[in-house]
Amino acid sequence: MHIQHKPASQNQRVTSFGIDLFVIIVLQAVFGNFTLWVYHTTCAKYGVPADHDMELFLSQFCGGFFFLGYFTLSLGLFGNTLGKRVMGLRVVKSSTQESLTMPEAYWRAMGYLMSSWTYMIGFILPWFRSDKLALHDLLCGTQVVRSTPISASSALQLVLPPHLWPHQNQILPTQEAPSLARTGTDR
């Protein structure tokens, strides 16, 4: 059975990406600074002056490592990142609507670099496309969808009582609730 998911809106994607970037910044601040502390401690132990270029290299390496590692592990293991989970989104293969494997998640994370190298046009594409795909989605055959499939949300509406259906937003006259004495349920 092929379940179709509704594409995520661009606002949801931007918000989830912002949350994810905040997580990466926190990782960089904690573990990146720890890496620089280890470098400075090692240099001091051996009496070698710390090199500014090496500090820049280590900082950039840690930033790239945390960026790729966060997106690869999150998408490969859980099907979404923390930001996408908060926003009720997940990343699936466009053709099968299944979660990504670890190698596919890695290449999608690398696709983020392609989207940014195009002067961020790759991230802006979903605003102009009806299918809401970014450049990294087009390159990797993925899409960001809402976690609840369309067929499941339709099925949920079928089990609701008719008076709760969303298309019946009319105001009904209020009726007096029966008293417990008349119904015999007070015993």
Buried (B, 14 or more C-beta within 10 A) or exposed (E): EEEEBEBBBBEBBBBBBEBBEEBBEEBBEEEBEEBBEEBEEEBEEEEEEEEEEEBEEBBEEBBEBBBBBBBBBBBBEBBBBBBBBBBBBBBBBBEEBEBBEEEBBBBBBBBBBBBBEEEEEBBBBBEEBEEBBBBBBBBBBBBBBBBEBEEEEEEEEEEEEEEEEEEEEEEEEEEEEEEEEEEEEEE
